[in-house]
């Protein structure tokens, strides 16, 4: 079997995965928050995070891998710095979340379907429309009437002025400013322009 290529430094990616057999992986507010906590531990130190959305049975993130010099961590054995595999870090995140949920709810099965999936983001148009797509997902899947009311996405964090670990300034700059980003989500975005680029995004 051919080894999957790791995420490459400085490249932008749409990362997504879903529950095994399309089953729910988030069953409470606690589980959503725990996933984000694990994301901050295992993945966030090595990427720039632009947006995300967690839904009951799948997740979406738009990230950029940091430069190669930042993809290092201390070895637990000898405290030397060793290269980080982002693919392995995502695996640690999903495995840690699965273990926590299995213990919490008396489960034994895997939660997520195979490995996470990725698509490289290669244009500014793709970048801005993908942010809209990720935020719009709860409404697209009929989970809520207005995506802005979904509590487990980055939409409000990007529009607010509170402290955030997201690359808010960069995102707003890509849209023009805060007002233009909000208007794009409200009026300008065309979901059809991004949907052909998304694979296997079904509840």
Secondary structure as GFF3:
##gff-version 3
##sequence-region A 1 203
A	DSSP	beta_strand	12	18	.	.	.	ID=ss1
A	DSSP	three_ten_helix	20	22	.	.	.	ID=ss2
A	DSSP	alpha_helix	29	42	.	.	.	ID=ss3
A	DSSP	three_ten_helix	44	46	.	.	.	ID=ss4
A	DSSP	beta_strand	47	55	.	.	.	ID=ss5
A	DSSP	beta_strand	58	65	.	.	.	ID=ss6
A	DSSP	three_ten_helix	68	70	.	.	.	ID=ss7
A	DSSP	beta_strand	72	74	.	.	.	ID=ss8
A	DSSP	beta_strand	81	83	.	.	.	ID=ss9
A	DSSP	alpha_helix	86	105	.	.	.	ID=ss10
A	DSSP	beta_strand	117	121	.	.	.	ID=ss11
A	DSSP	alpha_helix	124	140	.	.	.	ID=ss12
A	DSSP	three_ten_helix	147	149	.	.	.	ID=ss13
A	DSSP	alpha_helix	155	159	.	.	.	ID=ss14
A	DSSP	alpha_helix	168	175	.	.	.	ID=ss15
A	DSSP	alpha_helix	178	183	.	.	.	ID=ss16
A	DSSP	pi_helix	184	188	.	.	.	ID=ss17
A	DSSP	alpha_helix	192	195	.	.	.	ID=ss18
###
